[in-house]
Amino acid sequence: MLFSLQPHKFSKLLLYWGNSMSWKPKRDIEYLGKLEKALEEKYGSDATINPHSLWNEEKEQDYMSQVKENAEKYIETEKDSDIVENDGIFVNKKLLTKSNATSCPVCDKYLADSRDSVYILKWECCYACFVQWVEDREDRWKTGWRPSKEK
């Protein structure tokens, strides 16, 4: 039963009544029984069953173990994330860009293209320098080789 409490518990139950657009107290337990019966007929017996009646000790233990697992996973991810303060806001270090450069460190060309910004983040050079110096020589570039500034 949905309403398994004593009748005096429903003395303050408020139900919408009529077209008056106001809430009025309804103390009719028979009305509540009819309402429960109508819900059961329309939506089935699962709509009016007390969820507490389906809960048992085994489900409680299973639920608590899931809560502990989720808490441990959350703690592990918090340990792995490096949170730093950036302008008064705590941000994950992975979300911060490596460079706010406006020119290429290799050729000193102004970065006007969004494609250049992507190559600056990944390869620390603009797209033109990537094509000229890095493409097909990525391993050498990753070890730290850079062209001399004289060229």
VMD Tcl script that builds the backbone (N, CA, C; Angstrom):
set m [mol new atoms 453]
animate dup $m
set s [atomselect $m all]
$s set {name element resname resid chain x y z} {
  {N N MET 1 A 0.839 -1.185 0.000}
  {CA C MET 1 A 0.000 0.000 0.000}
  {C C MET 1 A 0.880 1.243 0.000}
  {N N LEU 2 A 0.508 2.219 -0.777}
  {CA C LEU 2 A 1.255 3.467 -0.860}
  {C C LEU 2 A 1.129 4.269 0.420}
  {N N PHE 3 A -0.069 4.351 0.947}
  {CA C PHE 3 A -0.308 5.124 2.154}
  {C C PHE 3 A -0.549 4.160 3.306}
  {N N SER 4 A 0.524 3.727 3.921}
  {CA C SER 4 A 0.395 2.746 4.990}
  {C C SER 4 A 0.464 3.407 6.364}
  {N N LEU 5 A 0.454 4.742 6.436}
  {CA C LEU 5 A 0.501 5.432 7.706}
  {C C LEU 5 A -0.890 5.548 8.322}
  {N N GLN 6 A -0.934 5.930 9.589}
  {CA C GLN 6 A -2.205 6.086 10.270}
  {C C GLN 6 A -2.955 7.308 9.715}
  {N N PRO 7 A -4.290 7.285 9.815}
  {CA C PRO 7 A -5.087 8.383 9.264}
  {C C PRO 7 A -4.719 9.753 9.817}
  {N N HIS 8 A -4.345 9.839 11.098}
  {CA C HIS 8 A -4.046 11.159 11.658}
  {C C HIS 8 A -2.778 11.761 11.045}
  {N N LYS 9 A -1.953 10.963 10.400}
  {CA C LYS 9 A -0.755 11.471 9.747}
  {C C LYS 9 A -1.107 12.273 8.495}
  {N N PHE 10 A -2.299 12.032 7.939}
  {CA C PHE 10 A -2.698 12.719 6.713}
  {C C PHE 10 A -3.553 13.953 6.989}
  {N N SER 11 A -3.665 14.333 8.229}
  {CA C SER 11 A -4.535 15.463 8.532}
  {C C SER 11 A -4.004 16.752 7.924}
  {N N LYS 12 A -2.711 16.816 7.663}
  {CA C LYS 12 A -2.131 18.021 7.083}
  {C C LYS 12 A -1.777 17.839 5.614}
  {N N LEU 13 A -2.229 16.737 5.020}
  {CA C LEU 13 A -1.964 16.487 3.608}
  {C C LEU 13 A -2.735 17.474 2.756}
  {N N LEU 14 A -2.028 18.140 1.858}
  {CA C LEU 14 A -2.668 19.139 1.013}
  {C C LEU 14 A -2.849 18.570 -0.382}
  {N N LEU 15 A -4.020 18.677 -0.899}
  {CA C LEU 15 A -4.321 18.208 -2.245}
  {C C LEU 15 A -4.950 19.332 -3.033}
  {N N TYR 16 A -4.670 19.340 -4.325}
  {CA C TYR 16 A -5.302 20.325 -5.195}
  {C C TYR 16 A -6.764 19.946 -5.361}
  {N N TRP 17 A -7.652 20.885 -5.160}
  {CA C TRP 17 A -9.070 20.556 -5.157}
  {C C TRP 17 A -9.830 21.536 -6.041}
  {N N GLY 18 A -10.437 21.038 -7.102}
  {CA C GLY 18 A -11.315 21.850 -7.924}
  {C C GLY 18 A -10.582 22.844 -8.803}
  {N N ASN 19 A -11.345 23.803 -9.340}
  {CA C ASN 19 A -10.812 24.804 -10.248}
  {C C ASN 19 A -10.482 26.110 -9.540}
  {N N SER 20 A -10.490 26.121 -8.245}
  {CA C SER 20 A -10.300 27.368 -7.520}
  {C C SER 20 A -8.841 27.809 -7.503}
  {N N MET 21 A -7.930 26.992 -8.035}
  {CA C MET 21 A -6.502 27.306 -8.098}
  {C C MET 21 A -5.914 27.587 -6.712}
  {N N SER 22 A -6.416 26.944 -5.723}
  {CA C SER 22 A -5.859 27.107 -4.380}
  {C C SER 22 A -5.696 25.727 -3.750}
  {N N TRP 23 A -4.828 25.651 -2.776}
  {CA C TRP 23 A -4.591 24.398 -2.064}
  {C C TRP 23 A -5.446 24.391 -0.807}
  {N N LYS 24 A -6.134 23.288 -0.622}
  {CA C LYS 24 A -6.981 23.156 0.554}
  {C C LYS 24 A -6.670 21.829 1.231}
  {N N PRO 25 A -6.706 21.792 2.552}
  {CA C PRO 25 A -6.460 20.518 3.234}
  {C C PRO 25 A -7.588 19.530 2.944}
  {N N LYS 26 A -7.190 18.286 2.733}
  {CA C LYS 26 A -8.164 17.235 2.448}
  {C C LYS 26 A -7.927 16.128 3.459}
  {N N ARG 27 A -8.909 15.832 4.269}
  {CA C ARG 27 A -8.743 14.866 5.348}
  {C C ARG 27 A -9.492 13.566 5.076}
  {N N ASP 28 A -9.954 13.374 3.889}
  {CA C ASP 28 A -10.770 12.217 3.558}
  {C C ASP 28 A -9.868 11.033 3.223}
  {N N ILE 29 A -9.746 10.072 4.145}
  {CA C ILE 29 A -8.913 8.893 3.936}
  {C C ILE 29 A -9.516 8.008 2.851}
  {N N GLU 30 A -10.810 8.003 2.729}
  {CA C GLU 30 A -11.451 7.225 1.680}
  {C C GLU 30 A -11.035 7.741 0.305}
  {N N TYR 31 A -10.913 9.066 0.185}
  {CA C TYR 31 A -10.470 9.652 -1.080}
  {C C TYR 31 A -9.053 9.184 -1.420}
  {N N LEU 32 A -8.199 9.133 -0.405}
  {CA C LEU 32 A -6.834 8.663 -0.635}
  {C C LEU 32 A -6.819 7.198 -1.063}
  {N N GLY 33 A -7.674 6.399 -0.470}
  {CA C GLY 33 A -7.784 4.999 -0.866}
  {C C GLY 33 A -8.246 4.857 -2.306}
  {N N LYS 34 A -9.254 5.684 -2.695}
  {CA C LYS 34 A -9.736 5.662 -4.071}
  {C C LYS 34 A -8.638 6.111 -5.037}
  {N N LEU 35 A -7.891 7.118 -4.635}
  {CA C LEU 35 A -6.802 7.617 -5.468}
  {C C LEU 35 A -5.737 6.534 -5.659}
  {N N GLU 36 A -5.398 5.840 -4.589}
  {CA C GLU 36 A -4.422 4.756 -4.675}
  {C C GLU 36 A -4.937 3.630 -5.564}
  {N N LYS 37 A -6.185 3.309 -5.439}
  {CA C LYS 37 A -6.785 2.250 -6.258}
  {C C LYS 37 A -6.777 2.646 -7.731}
  {N N ALA 38 A -7.098 3.909 -8.034}
  {CA C ALA 38 A -7.098 4.381 -9.419}
  {C C ALA 38 A -5.681 4.342 -10.003}
  {N N LEU 39 A -4.694 4.732 -9.208}
  {CA C LEU 39 A -3.307 4.662 -9.662}
  {C C LEU 39 A -2.892 3.230 -9.960}
  {N N GLU 40 A -3.324 2.322 -9.094}
  {CA C GLU 40 A -2.982 0.914 -9.283}
  {C C GLU 40 A -3.645 0.356 -10.534}
  {N N GLU 41 A -4.875 0.733 -10.798}
  {CA C GLU 41 A -5.565 0.258 -11.997}
  {C C GLU 41 A -4.925 0.813 -13.264}
  {N N LYS 42 A -4.518 2.082 -13.214}
  {CA C LYS 42 A -3.976 2.724 -14.406}
  {C C LYS 42 A -2.528 2.313 -14.680}
  {N N TYR 43 A -1.689 2.259 -13.628}
  {CA C TYR 43 A -0.253 2.030 -13.820}
  {C C TYR 43 A 0.241 0.678 -13.314}
  {N N GLY 44 A -0.603 -0.099 -12.687}
  {CA C GLY 44 A -0.208 -1.405 -12.188}
  {C C GLY 44 A 0.150 -1.363 -10.715}
  {N N SER 45 A 0.359 -2.539 -10.138}
  {CA C SER 45 A 0.600 -2.620 -8.694}
  {C C SER 45 A 1.961 -2.062 -8.294}
  {N N ASP 46 A 2.902 -1.985 -9.252}
  {CA C ASP 46 A 4.217 -1.443 -8.920}
  {C C ASP 46 A 4.158 0.052 -8.613}
  {N N ALA 47 A 3.135 0.740 -9.078}
  {CA C ALA 47 A 3.037 2.184 -8.857}
  {C C ALA 47 A 2.673 2.520 -7.424}
  {N N THR 48 A 2.043 1.608 -6.718}
  {CA C THR 48 A 1.575 1.911 -5.367}
  {C C THR 48 A 2.315 1.129 -4.290}
  {N N ILE 49 A 3.317 0.373 -4.674}
  {CA C ILE 49 A 4.037 -0.414 -3.687}
  {C C ILE 49 A 5.024 0.478 -2.931}
  {N N ASN 50 A 5.207 0.198 -1.678}
  {CA C ASN 50 A 6.160 0.937 -0.861}
  {C C ASN 50 A 7.568 0.454 -1.217}
  {N N PRO 51 A 8.463 1.336 -1.705}
  {CA C PRO 51 A 9.800 0.904 -2.102}
  {C C PRO 51 A 10.593 0.267 -0.957}
  {N N HIS 52 A 10.292 0.653 0.253}
  {CA C HIS 52 A 10.999 0.080 1.409}
  {C C HIS 52 A 10.720 -1.416 1.566}
  {N N SER 53 A 9.559 -1.855 1.101}
  {CA C SER 53 A 9.224 -3.275 1.241}
  {C C SER 53 A 10.082 -4.154 0.326}
  {N N LEU 54 A 10.666 -3.574 -0.728}
  {CA C LEU 54 A 11.511 -4.335 -1.650}
  {C C LEU 54 A 12.972 -4.374 -1.204}
  {N N TRP 55 A 13.316 -3.584 -0.220}
  {CA C TRP 55 A 14.704 -3.466 0.228}
  {C C TRP 55 A 14.991 -4.523 1.281}
  {N N ASN 56 A 16.164 -5.158 1.185}
  {CA C ASN 56 A 16.546 -6.143 2.192}
  {C C ASN 56 A 18.017 -5.949 2.556}
  {N N GLU 57 A 18.497 -6.740 3.471}
  {CA C GLU 57 A 19.868 -6.589 3.970}
  {C C GLU 57 A 20.899 -6.845 2.874}
  {N N GLU 58 A 20.635 -7.811 2.007}
  {CA C GLU 58 A 21.563 -8.116 0.918}
  {C C GLU 58 A 21.704 -6.922 -0.036}
  {N N LYS 59 A 20.568 -6.296 -0.376}
  {CA C LYS 59 A 20.615 -5.118 -1.245}
  {C C LYS 59 A 21.330 -3.960 -0.561}
  {N N GLU 60 A 21.135 -3.840 0.741}
  {CA C GLU 60 A 21.807 -2.777 1.500}
  {C C GLU 60 A 23.320 -2.961 1.469}
  {N N GLN 61 A 23.789 -4.190 1.672}
  {CA C GLN 61 A 25.226 -4.458 1.634}
  {C C GLN 61 A 25.792 -4.228 0.237}
  {N N ASP 62 A 25.065 -4.642 -0.778}
  {CA C ASP 62 A 25.500 -4.419 -2.153}
  {C C ASP 62 A 25.601 -2.917 -2.445}
  {N N TYR 63 A 24.612 -2.173 -2.010}
  {CA C TYR 63 A 24.610 -0.730 -2.222}
  {C C TYR 63 A 25.785 -0.062 -1.506}
  {N N MET 64 A 26.024 -0.460 -0.275}
  {CA C MET 64 A 27.122 0.139 0.487}
  {C C MET 64 A 28.478 -0.190 -0.141}
  {N N SER 65 A 28.636 -1.397 -0.678}
  {CA C SER 65 A 29.897 -1.739 -1.342}
  {C C SER 65 A 30.079 -0.899 -2.612}
  {N N GLN 66 A 28.995 -0.643 -3.340}
  {CA C GLN 66 A 29.075 0.212 -4.522}
  {C C GLN 66 A 29.444 1.647 -4.140}
  {N N VAL 67 A 28.886 2.125 -3.037}
  {CA C VAL 67 A 29.216 3.476 -2.569}
  {C C VAL 67 A 30.699 3.562 -2.215}
  {N N LYS 68 A 31.226 2.538 -1.541}
  {CA C LYS 68 A 32.647 2.530 -1.171}
  {C C LYS 68 A 33.541 2.485 -2.407}
  {N N GLU 69 A 33.171 1.659 -3.389}
  {CA C GLU 69 A 33.957 1.579 -4.631}
  {C C GLU 69 A 33.991 2.919 -5.345}
  {N N ASN 70 A 32.834 3.560 -5.447}
  {CA C ASN 70 A 32.781 4.852 -6.116}
  {C C ASN 70 A 33.585 5.907 -5.365}
  {N N ALA 71 A 33.544 5.866 -4.041}
  {CA C ALA 71 A 34.320 6.823 -3.252}
  {C C ALA 71 A 35.811 6.593 -3.454}
  {N N GLU 72 A 36.236 5.330 -3.491}
  {CA C GLU 72 A 37.653 5.033 -3.715}
  {C C GLU 72 A 38.103 5.478 -5.102}
  {N N LYS 73 A 37.262 5.257 -6.126}
  {CA C LYS 73 A 37.593 5.713 -7.479}
  {C C LYS 73 A 37.711 7.229 -7.524}
  {N N TYR 74 A 36.806 7.908 -6.848}
  {CA C TYR 74 A 36.828 9.364 -6.825}
  {C C TYR 74 A 38.094 9.874 -6.142}
  {N N ILE 75 A 38.469 9.247 -5.042}
  {CA C ILE 75 A 39.682 9.651 -4.330}
  {C C ILE 75 A 40.908 9.417 -5.192}
  {N N GLU 76 A 40.953 8.300 -5.916}
  {CA C GLU 76 A 42.087 8.013 -6.801}
  {C C GLU 76 A 42.197 9.042 -7.917}
  {N N THR 77 A 41.070 9.402 -8.515}
  {CA C THR 77 A 41.129 10.398 -9.592}
  {C C THR 77 A 41.519 11.760 -9.048}
  {N N GLU 78 A 41.117 12.075 -7.825}
  {CA C GLU 78 A 41.505 13.350 -7.232}
  {C C GLU 78 A 42.999 13.380 -6.941}
  {N N LYS 79 A 43.577 12.236 -6.570}
  {CA C LYS 79 A 45.019 12.173 -6.325}
  {C C LYS 79 A 45.797 12.382 -7.617}
  {N N ASP 80 A 45.289 11.811 -8.716}
  {CA C ASP 80 A 45.984 11.894 -9.993}
  {C C ASP 80 A 45.901 13.279 -10.620}
  {N N SER 81 A 44.845 14.008 -10.334}
  {CA C SER 81 A 44.687 15.314 -10.971}
  {C C SER 81 A 45.530 16.347 -10.239}
  {N N ASP 82 A 46.255 17.122 -11.016}
  {CA C ASP 82 A 47.072 18.190 -10.466}
  {C C ASP 82 A 46.285 19.480 -10.593}
  {N N ILE 83 A 45.765 19.947 -9.481}
  {CA C ILE 83 A 44.967 21.159 -9.496}
  {C C ILE 83 A 45.860 22.327 -9.101}
  {N N VAL 84 A 45.839 23.358 -9.920}
  {CA C VAL 84 A 46.640 24.553 -9.663}
  {C C VAL 84 A 45.718 25.768 -9.657}
  {N N GLU 85 A 46.191 26.830 -9.024}
  {CA C GLU 85 A 45.421 28.058 -8.990}
  {C C GLU 85 A 45.841 28.931 -10.158}
  {N N ASN 86 A 44.869 29.372 -10.928}
  {CA C ASN 86 A 45.131 30.221 -12.090}
  {C C ASN 86 A 44.203 31.423 -12.009}
  {N N ASP 87 A 44.740 32.580 -11.705}
  {CA C ASP 87 A 43.970 33.819 -11.568}
  {C C ASP 87 A 42.849 33.675 -10.546}
  {N N GLY 88 A 43.132 33.031 -9.426}
  {CA C GLY 88 A 42.154 32.886 -8.361}
  {C C GLY 88 A 41.167 31.758 -8.559}
  {N N ILE 89 A 41.326 30.957 -9.599}
  {CA C ILE 89 A 40.419 29.837 -9.882}
  {C C ILE 89 A 41.243 28.565 -9.898}
  {N N PHE 90 A 40.754 27.525 -9.229}
  {CA C PHE 90 A 41.443 26.252 -9.221}
  {C C PHE 90 A 41.091 25.486 -10.490}
  {N N VAL 91 A 42.132 25.116 -11.264}
  {CA C VAL 91 A 41.952 24.471 -12.557}
  {C C VAL 91 A 42.877 23.269 -12.624}
  {N N ASN 92 A 42.415 22.214 -13.291}
  {CA C ASN 92 A 43.260 21.059 -13.524}
  {C C ASN 92 A 44.405 21.467 -14.440}
  {N N LYS 93 A 45.604 21.033 -14.112}
  {CA C LYS 93 A 46.787 21.421 -14.866}
  {C C LYS 93 A 46.690 20.989 -16.327}
  {N N LYS 94 A 45.994 19.894 -16.594}
  {CA C LYS 94 A 45.851 19.398 -17.965}
  {C C LYS 94 A 45.049 20.363 -18.835}
  {N N LEU 95 A 44.199 21.183 -18.219}
  {CA C LEU 95 A 43.371 22.097 -18.987}
  {C C LEU 95 A 44.102 23.377 -19.372}
  {N N LEU 96 A 45.220 23.641 -18.727}
  {CA C LEU 96 A 45.965 24.843 -19.055}
  {C C LEU 96 A 46.791 24.610 -20.307}
  {N N THR 97 A 46.872 25.609 -21.162}
  {CA C THR 97 A 47.675 25.482 -22.371}
  {C C THR 97 A 49.141 25.600 -22.012}
  {N N LYS 98 A 49.972 24.980 -22.811}
  {CA C LYS 98 A 51.408 24.987 -22.539}
  {C C LYS 98 A 52.019 26.354 -22.786}
  {N N SER 99 A 51.449 27.086 -23.722}
  {CA C SER 99 A 52.056 28.344 -24.097}
  {C C SER 99 A 50.991 29.335 -24.523}
  {N N ASN 100 A 51.217 30.572 -24.211}
  {CA C ASN 100 A 50.364 31.642 -24.689}
  {C C ASN 100 A 51.136 32.464 -25.721}
  {N N ALA 101 A 51.930 31.792 -26.516}
  {CA C ALA 101 A 52.809 32.466 -27.465}
  {C C ALA 101 A 52.016 33.141 -28.562}
  {N N THR 102 A 52.539 34.288 -29.008}
  {CA C THR 102 A 51.939 34.990 -30.133}
  {C C THR 102 A 52.822 34.894 -31.362}
  {N N SER 103 A 54.019 34.339 -31.196}
  {CA C SER 103 A 54.912 34.146 -32.343}
  {C C SER 103 A 55.598 32.798 -32.219}
  {N N CYS 104 A 56.041 32.279 -33.347}
  {CA C CYS 104 A 56.698 30.974 -33.390}
  {C C CYS 104 A 58.085 31.089 -32.762}
  {N N PRO 105 A 58.453 30.204 -31.842}
  {CA C PRO 105 A 59.776 30.263 -31.227}
  {C C PRO 105 A 60.908 29.893 -32.184}
  {N N VAL 106 A 60.584 29.241 -33.298}
  {CA C VAL 106 A 61.618 28.830 -34.248}
  {C C VAL 106 A 61.895 29.939 -35.260}
  {N N CYS 107 A 60.843 30.463 -35.902}
  {CA C CYS 107 A 61.038 31.445 -36.968}
  {C C CYS 107 A 60.606 32.855 -36.582}
  {N N ASP 108 A 60.039 33.042 -35.393}
  {CA C ASP 108 A 59.552 34.336 -34.894}
  {C C ASP 108 A 58.450 34.935 -35.761}
  {N N LYS 109 A 57.744 34.121 -36.513}
  {CA C LYS 109 A 56.617 34.580 -37.327}
  {C C LYS 109 A 55.398 34.751 -36.423}
  {N N TYR 110 A 54.619 35.796 -36.665}
  {CA C TYR 110 A 53.396 36.046 -35.910}
  {C C TYR 110 A 52.380 34.946 -36.204}
  {N N LEU 111 A 51.757 34.430 -35.156}
  {CA C LEU 111 A 50.785 33.338 -35.306}
  {C C LEU 111 A 49.393 33.917 -35.527}
  {N N ALA 112 A 48.960 33.960 -36.751}
  {CA C ALA 112 A 47.648 34.511 -37.078}
  {C C ALA 112 A 46.627 33.418 -37.357}
  {N N ASP 113 A 47.074 32.235 -37.697}
  {CA C ASP 113 A 46.194 31.139 -38.093}
  {C C ASP 113 A 45.906 30.248 -36.894}
  {N N SER 114 A 44.684 29.752 -36.789}
  {CA C SER 114 A 44.346 28.851 -35.679}
  {C C SER 114 A 45.112 27.537 -35.813}
  {N N ARG 115 A 45.449 27.164 -37.021}
  {CA C ARG 115 A 46.234 25.948 -37.242}
  {C C ARG 115 A 47.622 26.094 -36.600}
  {N N ASP 116 A 48.187 27.302 -36.658}
  {CA C ASP 116 A 49.477 27.544 -36.026}
  {C C ASP 116 A 49.399 27.331 -34.519}
  {N N SER 117 A 48.303 27.756 -33.908}
  {CA C SER 117 A 48.138 27.584 -32.459}
  {C C SER 117 A 48.131 26.112 -32.077}
  {N N VAL 118 A 47.504 25.299 -32.901}
  {CA C VAL 118 A 47.466 23.856 -32.632}
  {C C VAL 118 A 48.870 23.270 -32.714}
  {N N TYR 119 A 49.647 23.671 -33.734}
  {CA C TYR 119 A 51.005 23.145 -33.880}
  {C C TYR 119 A 51.933 23.675 -32.796}
  {N N ILE 120 A 51.684 24.890 -32.302}
  {CA C ILE 120 A 52.475 25.417 -31.188}
  {C C ILE 120 A 52.257 24.552 -29.955}
  {N N LEU 121 A 51.018 24.185 -29.690}
  {CA C LEU 121 A 50.724 23.366 -28.509}
  {C C LEU 121 A 51.352 21.984 -28.606}
  {N N LYS 122 A 51.322 21.384 -29.789}
  {CA C LYS 122 A 51.818 20.013 -29.929}
  {C C LYS 122 A 53.308 19.948 -30.232}
  {N N TRP 123 A 53.796 20.805 -31.130}
  {CA C TRP 123 A 55.175 20.682 -31.603}
  {C C TRP 123 A 56.074 21.861 -31.237}
  {N N GLU 124 A 55.517 22.884 -30.611}
  {CA C GLU 124 A 56.272 24.076 -30.219}
  {C C GLU 124 A 56.865 24.792 -31.423}
  {N N CYS 125 A 56.116 24.821 -32.517}
  {CA C CYS 125 A 56.486 25.575 -33.712}
  {C C CYS 125 A 55.227 25.807 -34.536}
  {N N CYS 126 A 55.299 26.751 -35.484}
  {CA C CYS 126 A 54.144 27.025 -36.333}
  {C C CYS 126 A 54.007 25.934 -37.401}
  {N N TYR 127 A 52.938 26.020 -38.191}
  {CA C TYR 127 A 52.692 25.011 -39.205}
  {C C TYR 127 A 53.787 25.001 -40.274}
  {N N ALA 128 A 54.246 26.179 -40.686}
  {CA C ALA 128 A 55.293 26.257 -41.709}
  {C C ALA 128 A 56.587 25.613 -41.208}
  {N N CYS 129 A 56.949 25.875 -39.965}
  {CA C CYS 129 A 58.150 25.249 -39.397}
  {C C CYS 129 A 57.957 23.750 -39.247}
  {N N PHE 130 A 56.743 23.331 -38.910}
  {CA C PHE 130 A 56.465 21.907 -38.805}
  {C C PHE 130 A 56.723 21.224 -40.135}
  {N N VAL 131 A 56.221 21.813 -41.215}
  {CA C VAL 131 A 56.404 21.217 -42.539}
  {C C VAL 131 A 57.889 21.209 -42.917}
  {N N GLN 132 A 58.575 22.302 -42.603}
  {CA C GLN 132 A 59.972 22.413 -43.012}
  {C C GLN 132 A 60.915 21.600 -42.135}
  {N N TRP 133 A 60.717 21.592 -40.803}
  {CA C TRP 133 A 61.709 21.007 -39.897}
  {C C TRP 133 A 61.267 19.728 -39.199}
  {N N VAL 134 A 59.970 19.565 -38.934}
  {CA C VAL 134 A 59.536 18.464 -38.065}
  {C C VAL 134 A 58.969 17.282 -38.835}
  {N N GLU 135 A 58.183 17.549 -39.858}
  {CA C GLU 135 A 57.484 16.480 -40.565}
  {C C GLU 135 A 58.463 15.416 -41.056}
  {N N ASP 136 A 58.167 14.167 -40.784}
  {CA C ASP 136 A 58.978 12.987 -41.087}
  {C C ASP 136 A 60.259 12.907 -40.256}
  {N N ARG 137 A 60.466 13.838 -39.321}
  {CA C ARG 137 A 61.620 13.798 -38.407}
  {C C ARG 137 A 61.143 14.043 -36.962}
  {N N GLU 138 A 59.968 13.512 -36.636}
  {CA C GLU 138 A 59.371 13.767 -35.330}
  {C C GLU 138 A 60.230 13.267 -34.184}
  {N N ASP 139 A 60.868 12.107 -34.368}
  {CA C ASP 139 A 61.692 11.549 -33.291}
  {C C ASP 139 A 62.845 12.483 -32.951}
  {N N ARG 140 A 63.488 13.027 -33.957}
  {CA C ARG 140 A 64.599 13.946 -33.725}
  {C C ARG 140 A 64.100 15.213 -33.026}
  {N N TRP 141 A 62.925 15.691 -33.418}
  {CA C TRP 141 A 62.360 16.896 -32.818}
  {C C TRP 141 A 62.008 16.648 -31.355}
  {N N LYS 142 A 61.474 15.483 -31.059}
  {CA C LYS 142 A 61.099 15.157 -29.679}
  {C C LYS 142 A 62.304 15.032 -28.761}
  {N N THR 143 A 63.461 14.657 -29.312}
  {CA C THR 143 A 64.655 14.553 -28.478}
  {C C THR 143 A 65.237 15.926 -28.150}
  {N N GLY 144 A 64.762 16.985 -28.807}
  {CA C GLY 144 A 65.193 18.329 -28.450}
  {C C GLY 144 A 65.925 19.069 -29.568}
  {N N TRP 145 A 66.128 18.465 -30.711}
  {CA C TRP 145 A 66.814 19.145 -31.791}
  {C C TRP 145 A 65.971 20.305 -32.297}
  {N N ARG 146 A 66.608 21.459 -32.540}
  {CA C ARG 146 A 65.968 22.611 -33.132}
  {C C ARG 146 A 66.916 23.217 -34.159}
  {N N PRO 147 A 66.389 23.835 -35.217}
  {CA C PRO 147 A 67.274 24.476 -36.213}
  {C C PRO 147 A 67.945 25.697 -35.591}
  {N N SER 148 A 69.108 26.007 -36.108}
  {CA C SER 148 A 69.812 27.175 -35.592}
  {C C SER 148 A 69.089 28.444 -36.043}
  {N N LYS 149 A 69.211 29.513 -35.291}
  {CA C LYS 149 A 68.532 30.766 -35.595}
  {C C LYS 149 A 69.145 31.479 -36.784}
  {N N GLU 150 A 70.328 31.084 -37.226}
  {CA C GLU 150 A 71.022 31.752 -38.321}
  {C C GLU 150 A 70.322 31.527 -39.656}
  {N N LYS 151 A 69.589 30.445 -39.845}
  {CA C LYS 151 A 68.982 30.106 -41.144}
  {C C LYS 151 A 67.802 30.951 -41.444}
}
mol reanalyze $m
mol bondsrecalc $m
mol representation Tube
mol addrep $m
